Amino acid sequence: MSDEQKTPLVADALTMALRHRRPAPGIIHHSDQGTQYTFRDFAKICRRQVRRSVGPAGDCYDNAVTESFFATLECELLARTSFATHDEARAAIFDFIEGFYNRQRRHSTNGYLSPTSTKPVSTSTIKSHKLSKPYL
């Protein structure tokens, strides 16, 4: 997490997701045309394991699933909670995503299954990951 969405942040997030999920070949990463997603370091990570999909400029509908996630995060956690520190916010958001959103919450775009019910993730793998820098 960060105040700014720069290439190291998105590169670390993609690397972490690939390491923890171990997706099948041909997985697609969709993004907007932000420079953090078009930078060569991010492209190098993608070249190894990910097909990139970049939406057209000004199209608010091409990333509806991601927008839905952020709306859910806002309504179900952030609007109901106050955080004293960035670390407290980071822990609560991590717990929400990994403890509830990915494991229990049903998703209409996933056949009303949780994401992890289609591809199990080891909890020990998630806990063992450390980013190269703290971003919140």
Secondary structure, DSSP 8 states (H G I E B T S, - for coil): --SS--HHHHHHHHHHHHHHH---TT-EEEE-S-HHHHSHHHHHHHHHH-EEEE--TT-SSTTHHHHHHHHHHHHHTGGG---SSHHHHHHHHHIIIIIIITTT--BGGGTTB-HHHHS---HHHHHH---SS---
